[in-house]
Amino acid sequence: MPQPARSLAITFISAATLSFEILLVRIFAIEHFYHFAYMSVGVAMLGFGVAGTGLAVWSRFNPTSTQRLFVWSSGLTAVALILTPAFVHEISVDPTQLLWDPGQWPALGLMYLLLALPFCLGALTVLSALTMAERPGYTYGAAFLGPGLGATVCIASLWLITPESALALPAVLAALGFMMAVMAGTTTRSAMAPPGITIAVSVLILLTAPWQLTVSPYKALPQVEAYPAAQRMMERSSPLGWTVAVETPAFRFAPGLSLAFGGTVPSQTAVFVDGALAGAVPSSPHNPAESEFLNWLPTSLPYAMGLPQHVLVVGSAAGTETRNALAHAVPRITAIELNPDLVALSRTDALVRAEREGRLDWVIGDARSYLSRTRRTFDLIVLPPAGSFGTSAAGVHGLAEDFLHTSDAYSQYLRRLSSTGTLAITRWTSLPLRQTIRVILTAVEALRRVEPQAVENGLVVARSWGTATVLVKPAGFTVGEIERLRDWAGERLFDLDWHPGLNDPATKYNYLEEPTPYLAAAAAVRGKATSELFAASYSFDVAPVGDAQPYPHHFLRLGSLASLLGSDRGSWLPFAEWGQIALVATLAQSVLLAALLMLLPAAFTFRSGHGGGWIRLSLYFGAIGLAYLSAEIAAIQQLSLLLGHPVYAVSLVLTAVLVCSGFGSIYSDRVAVPNTGKTNLALMVLLAALGLGLLNVVHLLQPFPLAVRMVAAGVAIAPAAFLMGLPFPLGLRSLADDGRSGIAWAWAANGFAAAVAAPLAALIALELGSPMLFFIAAAGYGTAALATRGNPATREA
C-alpha cells in the first residue's frame, strides 16, 4: 500500500501545516494586533520556499534515498510542531519597539526562523513524495486536500477549545502523517514505535496545553488587569474571538462623557475581545445612577430631539447603547451583535426584563445581512464607538476590514430609516482629526445617494473632548430640533461643529487649531466635487471608502511613509499607523529573504547548465504562486461581507479553494501537457470576471440565510479553484524536466512568490481594493501562459 499510505501521509502533513498557519493568525491577533497576522502567512510561505531551495541544492551534492527523506521529514515535522510553540513562547519580542530597540531584531528573527521550521519540514515531505510520484497531479492533489481538511478541523476545534490548547492539534495531525509515511515503506512492528510515541506525546500536549497566551502590554486587557484588585470574572473562546470579563473597582468606561457631568459613574465590569476593550457592563444590576450617567454620553445626542419608537443598535459595545435606549424609555429596541459571547455578557437584569416584555430583540449575526433581509424601518439607527481612545489614536486597526463604516453600509442604514428617522454615528477622535472627517464625508456621500435633496439640511456634527457624533436625517432637521440639539449639547459642553444654517465655525468648548469638522461638512454639503477636492488636499487619506476597499480606519497615505520615517521620530510618532508600517516592513523582509535564499543558490544552478530553462521555470511558478495567493486573499475579503465574519470567510474559502484545487490537481493527470497555456489563459479570464462581478453578486445574495450564502459562495469560487489546481502539476510535467532538482526549484519559486504575495496583496487591497487583487491574479496566470510559449513540451503534437 505505498501509494495510498503516501498520499494519506501528505494529506495529514499538509493539514497539520495549514492548521498551524491558521492558529498562528489567531494567536498573533490575540497576543499582538491584526496586522501581525500577515507575518504568519509570510512565515509559512518562507518555510515552503526554503524547502524547495534546500532540496535543489542538496540534490546536487547528496542524492540520498528519497523514501528515507520522506519518512524523516514527516517525523521531524511532527516533532517541530510539538516543540516550536514551547520555544517561541520563551522568546521575548515586543514588535512595537523594533524601530528604536535594535535588540528586538535578533529575537524577532529567531522567532521567525523557529516558526518557519515546521512549514519547511512539511514541505520537504510533500516535495520528496512528488519526486517519487508517477502521477504528480494525484500526489499534489493530496497536498491540497489536506489543507482543506486542516482548515475545517482547525476552525471547528476553536469552538470547543482555547487557541493555546488548539496549538497542539497540528502536532497530532502531523504525527498521524508520520505513521502513514512509515507504513508506506514498512509494516514492521519496531518501525511503528517512533510514530506511536509521537502520537501519544502530541495527544498529551493537546489535553494539557502547557503554554499560555502572552498579550501585548499595549493592549487594554493587561493594562486593566494591572489595576488594583482586578480579577477575571469570565473567559470564553470561539473562532469569533477570545472574550474576557474583568472586574476592578478602578475601571470606568464612558466614551466622551461630558466634563460637566457631576454625578457618579457606576461601577462596571470591563469586557475584552482578543485583548482589546469591547465595552462594559454594570457591576451592580440595580443602580439608579446609570440612567443619569448614560444621558451625559455623546451617544445620547439623538434622544434630545424626541422619543424614537424603534431603535436599532449596531454592535452592542457590551450592551451600553442598548441600556441607553432603555434608559430613554424607547418602546422597542433591536440590538445586533455578531459575537454570542458578548450578548451573553450583556444580558443584565434590565435587558432580560426588556426581552420578556417584548421591548428588546437580540439579533445574533451580521448587521449588513440583517438589514438586507429585514423589511422593518427604524426611527433611530445607532453605531456606537468601538474599542478605546488609545487604540484608535495609535492606528493599530488600520488594516482591519470593517464593512460597517463604508459608504455602501451608510447608504444601507439610511434606506432602513423611517420617514423621519435618524442615523447616529459616534467615533473616537484623534488629533489631527482623521476618523471624524471621514465619517462626515462618508455620511454626506451616502445621503447624496439615498436622498440628494436632503444634503443641505440633513447633517449635524457634535464633538466632545474625545468623540464626535454625526447625525444624518434624510427628512432634514427642523429648526426646533436644531434648537433642542444646541441646548442639550451646550449643557454638556459639547460643540455643534455643523448644523443646517450654520455659516461660521461655532467652537466654544473643545478648541481646535483649525475648524476642520466645519470645513469638511461645508465642503461635503456644497457638492461631490468640493467634497473630493477637500479629501484630496487633506493631510491624511479621509476620502470615503466602499465595500471594495473596506479599510475605514486607515488614514496614512502610502506615499507619506518615506517622508515620515526620514524625519525625527518625535515628529511622526503621533501620526504613525503601526499596521501599515509593520506591513511594509514584512514586505521588505520577505523580498530580502526571497532574494537571499533563492537567487544566490540559483547562481550555482545557472553554472550547472539550467540557463534560460531556469528563468522560464522561475517565471512560470513564481507567477502562479503570486496569482494563487492574490486570488485567495481577494475571495476571503469579498466573501467576508457575504458571510458576515472573516472567520467564516477564511474557513469556507480555504476549504473550498484547497479542496477544489486538490481535485483539479488530481484531474490534471488526464490533461495533455500542450494544454498548459490554455488552462492558464482560461484562469486569467475567469479571475478577471470575478474581479468585475463578484462584489455585485455578494450584494445580491446578502438577504438570504447564512446556509444559502455559504453554498452560493462555494459555487461562485469553485470553478476557478478547480482550475487553479492544474497549473502547478502541469508545469512540473512541462517545465521541470531536471528530475528532483527541477521540481525543487519549481517549489521554491512558487513558495517565495507566495511569501512576497501575502504582504504585497494586503498593501494592494489597502490602497486599490480587493477587485484589483483578482486582476493581478489574472495577470499572473496570463504571465504563466506566456512563459510556456516556445517550450517544446507544451507545443501541440
C-alpha positions in Angstrom: 0.0 0.0 0.0 2.8 2.5 -0.6 0.9 4.9 -2.8 -2.3 5.2 -0.7 -0.3 5.4 2.5 2.0 8.0 1.0 -1.0 10.1 -0.1 -2.6 9.8 3.3 0.7 11.0 4.9 0.8 14.0 2.6 -2.8 14.7 3.4 -2.2 14.7 7.2 1.1 16.6 7.0 -0.4 19.3 4.8 -3.5 19.5 7.1 -1.1 20.0 10.0 0.9 22.9 8.5 -2.3 24.7 7.3 -4.0 24.4 10.6 -0.8 25.7 12.3 -0.8 28.7 10.0 -4.5 29.5 10.8 -3.8 29.1 14.5 -0.8 31.5 14.2 -3.1 34.1 12.7 -5.4 33.7 15.8 -2.5 33.8 18.3 -0.9 36.8 16.7 -4.3 38.6 16.6 -4.7 38.0 20.3 -1.1 38.5 21.6 -0.4 41.5 19.3 -2.6 43.2 16.7 -4.4 42.3 13.5 -1.5 43.4 11.2 0.8 40.7 12.6 -1.5 38.1 11.1 0.3 38.6 7.7 3.6 37.6 9.4 2.2 34.1 9.9 1.3 33.8 6.2 4.8 35.1 5.2 6.4 32.6 7.7 4.6 29.7 6.1 5.4 30.7 2.6 9.0 31.3 3.5 9.3 27.8 5.0 7.8 26.2 1.9 10.2 28.1 -0.4 13.3 27.2 1.7 12.3 23.6 1.4 12.5 23.8 -2.3 15.8 25.7 -2.4 17.3 23.4 0.2 16.3 20.2 -1.7 17.5 21.7 -5.0 21.0 22.4 -3.7 21.2 19.3 -1.6 20.3 17.1 -4.6 23.4 18.3 -6.3 25.7 17.0 -3.6 23.9 14.2 -1.9 21.4 12.2 -4.0 20.1 10.3 -0.9 17.2 7.9 -0.7 14.0 9.8 -1.4 11.9 7.4 0.6 14.2 7.8 3.6 13.9 11.6 3.3 10.2 11.3 3.0 9.9 9.4 6.3 12.4 11.5 8.2 10.9 14.9 7.2 7.4 13.7 8.1 8.6 12.7 11.6 10.6 15.9 12.1 7.5 17.9 11.1 5.6 16.4 13.9 8.4 17.0 16.4 8.8 20.6 15.2 5.1 21.2 15.7 5.4 19.9 19.3 8.5 21.9 20.2 8.1 25.1 18.3 5.2 26.7 20.3 7.1 26.0 23.5 10.3 27.5 22.3 8.6 30.6 20.7 6.8 31.4 23.9 10.2 31.6 25.6 11.4 34.4 23.3 10.6 37.9 24.5 9.6 40.1 21.5 7.9 43.4 21.5 7.3 44.3 17.9 6.3 47.9 18.8 9.9 48.6 19.8 11.5 47.5 16.6 12.1 51.0 15.3 14.2 52.1 18.2 15.4 49.0 20.0 18.0 47.1 17.9 17.9 44.2 20.3 14.4 43.3 19.2 15.5 42.4 15.7 17.6 39.2 16.6 14.7 38.0 18.8 12.2 38.6 16.1 14.5 36.8 13.5 14.9 33.8 15.8 11.1 33.6 16.3 10.6 33.9 12.5 13.0 31.0 11.8 11.5 28.8 14.5 8.0 29.4 13.2 9.2 28.7 9.6 10.8 25.3 10.6 7.6 23.2 10.7 6.5 24.6 7.3 9.9 23.8 5.8 9.9 20.2 7.1 6.3 19.7 6.0 7.1 21.0 2.5 10.1 18.6 2.3 7.7 15.8 3.0 5.4 16.8 0.1 8.4 17.5 -2.2 10.0 14.1 -1.6 6.7 12.4 -2.4 6.4 14.4 -5.6 9.8 13.3 -6.7 8.7 9.6 -6.2 5.3 10.1 -7.8 4.5 8.7 -11.2 1.3 10.8 -11.2 2.3 14.3 -9.8 -1.3 15.5 -10.1 -2.6 12.8 -7.8 0.2 13.5 -5.2 -0.2 17.3 -5.4 -3.9 16.9 -5.1 -3.4 15.2 -1.8 -1.3 18.2 -0.7 -4.3 20.4 -1.5 -7.0 18.2 0.1 -5.0 18.0 3.3 -5.1 21.8 3.9 -8.8 21.8 3.1 -9.2 19.2 5.9 -6.9 21.1 8.2 -8.9 24.4 7.8 -12.1 22.6 8.6 -10.8 20.8 11.6 -8.9 23.9 12.9 -11.9 26.2 12.8 -14.2 23.5 14.3 -11.8 23.0 17.2 -11.8 26.7 18.1 -15.5 26.3 19.0 -14.5 23.6 21.5 -11.1 24.5 23.0 -9.0 27.7 23.5 -6.4 28.8 20.9 -3.5 27.9 23.1 -4.9 24.3 23.5 -5.6 24.1 19.8 -1.9 24.8 19.1 -1.2 21.1 19.8 -3.8 20.0 17.2 -1.3 20.4 14.2 1.2 18.1 16.0 -1.5 15.4 16.3 -2.3 15.6 12.6 1.4 15.6 11.7 2.0 12.6 13.9 -0.7 10.7 12.1 1.0 11.7 8.8 4.3 10.3 10.2 2.6 7.0 10.9 1.3 6.9 7.3 4.8 7.7 6.0 6.3 4.8 7.9 3.6 2.5 6.7 4.3 3.5 3.1 7.8 1.9 3.4 7.4 -0.9 6.0 5.0 -2.6 8.3 7.4 -4.0 10.9 6.3 -3.5 14.5 9.6 -1.8 15.5 9.3 0.8 12.8 5.8 1.8 14.2 7.2 2.7 17.6 8.5 6.2 16.8 5.3 7.4 15.2 3.3 5.8 18.0 5.3 7.7 20.6 4.9 10.9 18.7 1.1 10.5 18.5 0.9 9.8 22.3 3.0 12.9 23.1 1.1 15.2 20.8 -2.3 14.0 22.3 -0.9 14.5 25.8 0.0 18.1 24.9 -3.4 18.7 23.4 -5.0 17.6 26.6 -2.7 19.6 29.0 -1.9 22.8 26.9 1.4 23.6 28.7 1.7 27.1 27.3 -0.3 30.3 27.8 -1.1 33.4 25.8 1.1 36.4 26.4 -0.9 39.6 25.4 1.0 42.7 24.4 1.2 45.2 27.2 -0.1 47.8 24.8 -3.4 46.1 24.6 -6.2 47.1 27.0 -6.6 43.7 28.8 -3.2 43.6 30.6 -3.5 47.3 31.4 -6.8 46.9 33.1 -5.7 43.7 34.8 -2.9 45.7 36.4 -5.5 47.8 38.2 -5.8 47.1 42.0 -8.0 44.1 42.9 -8.6 43.2 39.3 -9.9 39.7 38.7 -11.3 37.8 35.7 -14.9 37.0 36.1 -15.5 35.1 32.9 -13.5 33.8 29.9 -14.9 32.2 26.7 -13.3 31.4 23.4 -14.6 30.7 19.9 -13.4 31.4 16.3 -15.2 34.8 16.6 -13.0 35.9 19.5 -11.4 35.3 22.9 -13.8 37.1 25.3 -12.8 38.0 28.8 -14.6 39.9 31.5 -12.5 41.7 34.2 -13.9 43.4 37.3 -11.9 46.0 39.2 -13.1 48.9 41.3 -11.0 51.4 39.4 -12.4 50.7 35.9 -14.8 53.1 34.2 -16.0 53.1 30.6 -17.5 56.4 29.5 -16.7 57.2 25.8 -16.7 61.0 25.5 -18.5 61.6 28.8 -19.3 65.3 29.4 -16.8 67.1 31.5 -19.8 68.9 33.1 -21.2 65.7 34.5 -21.3 66.0 38.3 -22.9 62.6 39.1 -21.5 59.2 39.8 -20.2 56.9 37.1 -21.4 53.4 38.2 -19.0 50.6 38.8 -18.5 48.4 35.7 -17.0 45.2 34.5 -14.7 45.5 31.5 -15.2 43.3 28.6 -12.5 42.4 26.1 -12.3 40.6 22.8 -8.9 39.3 21.7 -7.4 41.5 24.4 -9.0 44.7 23.1 -11.6 46.7 25.0 -15.1 45.9 23.6 -17.2 47.7 26.2 -18.5 47.4 29.8 -21.5 46.0 31.7 -22.7 47.3 35.1 -21.1 45.5 38.1 -24.3 46.2 40.1 -27.5 45.0 38.4 -29.7 47.7 40.1 -28.0 51.1 40.0 -30.4 54.1 39.6 -27.4 56.4 38.8 -26.8 54.6 35.4 -29.7 56.3 33.6 -28.4 59.8 34.6 -24.8 58.8 33.6 -25.9 57.5 30.2 -27.7 60.7 29.4 -24.4 62.6 29.6 -22.7 60.5 26.9 -22.4 61.9 23.4 -24.4 58.9 22.1 -27.5 60.3 23.8 -27.5 63.3 21.5 -30.2 62.0 19.1 -32.6 61.4 22.0 -32.6 65.2 22.6 -34.8 65.6 19.5 -37.6 63.4 20.9 -38.5 59.8 21.7 -37.9 57.3 18.8 -40.4 54.4 18.7 -38.0 51.8 17.3 -34.2 51.9 17.8 -31.6 49.7 16.1 -28.2 49.3 17.8 -25.5 48.1 15.5 -22.7 46.4 17.6 -23.5 46.1 21.3 -20.4 47.6 23.0 -21.3 45.0 25.6 -24.9 46.4 25.8 -24.1 50.0 26.7 -26.2 51.6 23.9 -28.9 49.0 24.4 -29.2 50.1 28.1 -29.0 53.7 26.9 -32.1 53.2 24.7 -33.9 51.5 27.6 -32.9 54.4 29.9 -34.6 56.8 27.4 -37.8 54.7 27.6 -37.7 53.6 23.9 -40.7 51.3 23.3 -38.9 48.9 21.0 -35.2 48.1 20.6 -33.4 45.7 18.2 -29.7 45.1 19.0 -27.4 43.3 16.6 -24.2 41.6 17.8 -22.1 39.1 15.9 -20.4 37.5 18.9 -22.8 35.5 21.0 -20.4 35.6 24.0 -20.8 39.4 24.1 -24.6 39.0 24.1 -24.4 36.6 27.0 -22.3 39.1 29.0 -24.6 42.0 28.0 -27.8 40.4 29.3 -28.2 42.3 32.6 -31.4 42.0 34.6 -32.8 45.1 33.0 -32.2 43.7 29.5 -33.6 40.3 30.3 -36.7 42.0 31.7 -37.0 44.1 28.5 -36.7 40.9 26.4 -39.6 39.3 28.4 -41.7 42.4 28.0 -41.2 42.3 24.2 -39.3 45.6 24.1 -35.9 44.2 23.2 -34.9 41.8 20.4 -31.4 40.4 20.1 -30.1 39.5 16.6 -27.1 37.3 16.6 -25.4 37.9 13.3 -24.1 40.4 10.8 -25.7 43.8 10.6 -25.3 44.2 6.8 -27.0 40.8 6.1 -29.8 41.6 8.6 -30.5 45.0 7.1 -30.6 43.4 3.6 -33.3 41.0 4.5 -35.5 42.8 7.0 -38.4 44.9 5.9 -38.5 46.9 9.2 -37.8 50.6 9.4 -36.2 52.3 12.4 -36.6 55.8 13.8 -33.0 55.7 15.0 -30.0 53.6 14.0 -27.1 53.9 16.4 -23.4 53.0 15.7 -21.5 53.4 19.0 -17.7 53.9 19.2 -15.7 50.7 19.2 -12.7 49.9 21.3 -10.8 52.6 23.2 -9.4 56.0 22.6 -5.8 54.8 22.7 -6.0 52.1 20.0 -8.0 54.5 17.8 -5.2 57.1 18.1 -2.4 54.6 17.5 -3.9 53.4 14.2 -3.4 49.7 15.1 -6.7 48.8 13.4 -5.7 50.5 10.1 -5.5 47.1 8.4 -8.7 45.7 9.9 -11.6 45.2 7.4 -14.8 46.9 8.6 -17.8 46.7 6.4 -20.0 48.7 8.9 -18.4 52.0 8.1 -18.2 52.1 4.3 -20.2 54.4 2.1 -22.2 51.3 1.0 -23.0 50.5 4.6 -24.1 54.0 5.4 -26.4 54.0 2.4 -27.9 50.8 3.5 -28.6 52.2 7.0 -30.3 55.3 5.5 -32.6 53.2 3.4 -33.8 51.4 6.5 -34.8 54.6 8.3 -38.5 55.6 8.8 -39.7 58.7 7.1 -38.4 60.9 10.0 -35.6 58.6 11.1 -32.0 59.5 12.0 -28.7 57.7 11.7 -26.3 58.4 14.6 -22.6 57.5 14.3 -20.2 58.1 17.2 -16.4 57.6 16.7 -13.3 58.4 18.7 -11.3 61.4 17.7 -7.6 61.7 17.3 -5.5 64.8 16.5 -5.1 65.8 13.8 -8.7 64.8 13.1 -9.0 61.8 10.7 -11.8 59.5 11.6 -14.2 62.3 12.3 -13.6 63.8 8.9 -14.0 60.5 7.0 -17.3 59.9 8.8 -18.6 63.3 7.8 -17.6 62.9 4.1 -18.9 59.3 4.0 -22.2 60.2 5.6 -22.8 63.0 3.2 -21.9 60.8 0.2 -24.4 58.2 1.4 -27.1 60.8 1.9 -26.4 62.1 -1.6 -27.0 58.6 -2.9 -30.2 58.0 -1.0 -31.9 61.4 -0.7 -29.8 64.0 -2.7 -32.2 66.9 -2.0 -31.7 66.4 1.8 -27.9 67.0 1.8 -28.2 70.7 2.7 -30.5 70.1 5.8 -29.7 66.6 6.8 -26.4 66.7 8.6 -25.4 67.6 12.3 -21.9 67.2 13.7 -21.3 67.3 17.5 -18.0 66.9 19.3 -16.9 66.2 22.8 -13.3 66.1 24.2 -12.8 62.6 22.8 -15.6 61.6 20.4 -17.5 63.0 17.5 -21.2 62.2 16.8 -22.6 62.6 13.3 -26.3 62.7 12.8 -27.8 62.1 9.4 -31.5 62.6 8.7 -32.9 62.2 5.1 -36.0 64.1 6.0 -33.9 67.1 7.2 -33.6 68.7 10.6 -36.2 71.2 11.6 -35.5 74.5 13.4 -37.0 73.1 16.6 -34.8 70.0 16.5 -31.7 72.1 16.0 -32.5 74.3 18.9 -33.0 71.2 21.2 -29.7 69.7 20.0 -27.9 73.0 20.6 -29.4 73.4 24.1 -28.6 69.7 25.0 -25.0 70.0 23.7 -24.3 73.3 25.3 -25.4 72.0 28.7 -22.8 69.2 28.4 -20.0 71.4 26.9 -20.2 69.7 23.5 -19.6 71.7 20.4 -22.0 71.6 17.4 -19.5 71.9 14.6 -22.1 71.8 11.9 -25.8 72.0 11.6 -28.2 73.4 8.9 -28.0 77.2 8.8 -24.5 77.5 10.4 -22.4 80.0 8.4 -19.3 80.2 10.6 -17.4 77.9 12.9 -19.0 77.9 16.4 -16.5 76.1 18.6 -17.0 77.1 22.2 -15.6 74.4 24.4 -13.3 71.9 22.7 -11.0 74.1 20.6 -9.0 73.0 17.5 -6.2 74.8 15.7 -8.4 74.7 12.6 -12.2 74.2 12.4 -11.7 71.1 10.4 -15.1 69.5 11.0 -16.9 72.7 9.9 -14.7 72.9 6.8 -15.2 69.2 5.9 -19.0 69.4 6.4 -19.3 72.7 4.4 -17.3 71.2 1.5 -19.3 67.9 1.5 -22.6 69.7 1.6 -21.7 72.0 -1.3 -21.3 69.2 -3.7 -19.5 66.0 -4.6 -16.7 67.9 -6.5 -15.9 70.1 -3.5 -16.0 67.1 -1.1 -13.5 65.2 -3.3 -11.3 68.3 -3.5 -11.3 68.7 0.2 -10.4 65.0 0.7 -7.6 65.1 -1.9 -6.0 68.2 -0.3 -6.2 66.9 3.3 -3.0 65.7 5.0 -4.5 62.3 5.6 -6.5 59.9 3.4 -10.0 60.7 4.6 -12.0 60.0 1.4 -15.0 57.7 1.8 -14.3 54.0 1.2 -16.6 51.4 -0.3 -17.1 47.7 0.2 -14.3 47.1 -2.4 -11.8 48.8 -0.1 -13.2 48.3 3.4 -10.5 50.0 5.5 -12.2 53.0 7.1 -9.7 53.1 9.9 -6.7 53.5 7.5 -5.7 57.2 7.0 -2.0 57.3 6.3 -1.1 57.8 2.6 1.4 55.2 1.4 3.4 58.0 -0.2 3.9 59.7 3.2 5.7 56.8 4.8 9.1 57.7 3.3 8.9 61.3 4.5 7.7 60.2 7.9 10.4 57.6 8.5 13.1 60.1 7.3 12.1 62.7 9.8 12.7 63.0 13.5 10.8 60.2 15.3 9.2 62.6 17.8 7.5 64.5 15.0 5.9 61.5 13.3 5.0 59.1 16.1 1.6 60.8 16.7 0.7 60.2 13.0 2.1 56.7 12.5 -0.2 53.8 11.7 1.7 50.8 13.0 -0.3 48.3 11.0 0.8 49.8 7.7 4.4 50.3 8.9 4.5 46.6 10.0 3.1 45.5 6.7 5.7 47.4 4.7 8.4 46.0 6.9 7.1 42.5 6.4 7.1 43.0 2.6 10.7 44.3 2.6 11.7 41.4 4.8 10.0 38.9 2.5 11.7 40.3 -0.6 15.1 40.3 1.0 14.8 36.7 2.3 13.5 35.6 -1.1 16.4 37.1 -2.9 19.0 35.7 -0.4 17.6 32.2 -0.3 16.6 31.7 -3.9 18.7 34.0 -6.2 22.1 33.2 -4.6 21.7 29.4 -4.7 20.3 29.8 -8.2 23.7 31.1 -9.3 25.2 27.7 -8.7 22.4 26.1 -10.7 23.0 28.6 -13.6 26.6 27.5 -13.9 25.4 23.9 -13.9 23.5 24.4 -17.2 20.0 25.4 -16.4 20.3 28.7 -18.3 17.2 30.0 -19.9 15.2 26.9 -18.7 15.7 28.0 -15.1 14.4 31.5 -15.9 11.3 30.1 -17.6 10.7 27.8 -14.7 11.1 30.5 -12.1 8.9 32.9 -14.1 6.1 30.3 -14.5 6.0 29.0 -10.9 6.6 32.4 -9.4 3.7 33.9 -11.4 1.2 31.1 -10.4 2.4 31.4 -6.8 1.7 35.2 -6.7 -1.6 34.7 -8.6 -2.9 31.9 -6.4 -2.4 33.7 -3.1 -3.8 37.0 -4.6 -7.0 35.3 -5.7 -7.3 33.6 -2.3 -7.0 36.8 -0.3 -9.4 38.7 -2.7 -12.0 36.0 -2.3 -11.6 35.9 1.5 -12.1 39.7 1.7 -15.2 39.9 -0.5 -16.8 36.9 0.9 -16.3 38.2 4.5 -19.0 40.7 3.6 -21.3 38.0 2.3 -20.8 35.6 5.2 -20.7 38.3 7.9 -17.3 37.5 9.6 -13.7 36.9 8.4 -13.6 33.6 10.3 -16.5 32.2 8.2 -14.9 33.5 5.0 -11.5 32.1 5.8 -13.0 28.7 6.7 -15.1 28.5 3.6 -12.6 29.9 1.1 -9.7 27.9 2.4 -11.7 24.7 2.5 -13.4 25.2 -0.9 -10.4 26.6 -2.7 -8.0 24.0 -1.4 -10.3 21.0 -1.9 -11.4 22.1 -5.4 -7.8 22.8 -6.3 -6.9 19.3 -5.0 -9.4 17.7 -7.3 -8.1 19.9 -10.1 -4.6 18.7 -9.4 -5.8 15.1 -9.5 -7.6 15.7 -12.7 -4.5 17.3 -14.2 -3.0 13.9 -14.8 -5.7 13.5 -17.6 -4.8 16.9 -19.2 -2.3 16.9 -22.1 0.8 18.9 -21.5 0.2 21.1 -24.6 -3.0 22.5 -22.8 -0.9 24.1 -20.1 -1.0 27.5 -21.7 -4.8 27.2 -22.4 -5.5 26.3 -18.8 -3.7 29.4 -17.6 -5.5 31.6 -20.1 -8.9 30.2 -19.0 -8.0 31.1 -15.4 -7.0 34.6 -16.5 -10.4 35.2 -18.0 -12.3 33.6 -15.1 -10.5 35.6 -12.4 -10.9 38.8 -14.3 -14.6 38.1 -14.4 -14.6 37.6 -10.6 -12.9 40.9 -10.2 -15.6 42.6 -12.2 -18.6 40.9 -10.8 -18.1 39.0 -7.5 -18.8 42.0 -5.3 -22.1 42.7 -7.1 -23.1 39.1 -6.6 -22.3 39.4 -2.9 -24.6 42.4 -2.6 -27.4 40.5 -4.3 -27.0 37.4 -2.1 -26.9 39.3 1.3 -30.6 39.0 2.1 -30.5 35.1 2.0 -30.0 32.9 5.1 -26.4 32.1 6.0 -26.6 28.5 4.8 -27.7 29.6 1.3 -25.0 32.3 1.3 -22.3 29.7 2.2 -23.4 27.4 -0.6 -23.6 30.3 -3.1 -20.1 31.4 -2.1 -18.7 28.0 -2.6 -20.4 27.7 -6.0 -19.1 31.1 -7.1 -15.4 30.3 -6.4 -15.4 26.5 -7.2 -14.8 26.7 -11.0 -11.8 29.0 -10.6 -10.5 27.0 -7.6 -10.7 23.7 -9.6 -8.7 25.2 -12.5 -6.2 26.8 -10.0 -5.2 23.2 -9.1 -4.0 22.4 -12.6 -1.1 24.8 -13.4 1.4 23.5 -10.9 1.3 19.8 -11.8 1.0 20.7 -15.5 4.1 22.9 -15.1 6.0 20.2 -13.4 5.4 17.9 -16.4 6.2 20.5 -19.0 9.0 22.6 -17.5 10.6 20.8 -14.5 12.4 18.2 -16.6 15.5 18.0 -14.5 14.3 15.4 -12.0 14.3 16.2 -8.3 16.3 19.4 -8.8 13.7 20.9 -11.3 10.8 20.0 -9.0 12.5 21.6 -6.0 13.3 24.8 -7.9 9.7 25.0 -9.1 8.5 24.6 -5.5 11.0 27.2 -4.3 9.9 29.8 -6.9 6.3 29.2 -6.1 6.8 29.4 -2.3 8.9 32.6 -2.4 6.5 34.3 -4.7 3.7 33.4 -2.4 5.7 34.7 0.6 6.1 38.1 -1.1 2.4 38.0 -2.3 1.0 37.9 1.3 2.0 41.4 2.4 2.0 42.7 -1.1 -1.6 41.6 -1.6 -2.6 43.2 1.7 -1.0 46.5 0.6 -2.7 46.4 -2.8 -6.1 45.7 -1.2 -5.4 48.6 1.2 -4.6 51.1 -1.5 -6.5 49.9 -4.5 -9.2 47.5 -3.3 -9.9 43.8 -3.5 -11.1 43.7 -7.1 -7.5 44.7 -8.1 -6.2 41.5 -6.5 -8.4 39.4 -8.8 -7.0 41.4 -11.8 -3.4 40.8 -10.5 -4.1 37.1 -10.2 -5.5 37.1 -13.7 -2.3 38.8 -14.9 -0.2 36.2 -13.0 -1.8 33.3 -14.8 -1.6 35.2 -18.1 2.2 35.6 -17.5 2.4 31.9 -16.8 0.7 31.2 -20.1 3.3 33.4 -21.9 6.1 31.5 -20.1 5.0 28.2 -21.7 5.2 29.7 -25.2 8.2 28.4 -27.1 8.7 25.4 -24.7 9.0 22.2 -26.8 6.9 20.2 -24.2 3.9 22.5 -24.5 3.7 22.6 -28.3 0.8 20.9 -30.0 1.6 17.4 -31.0 
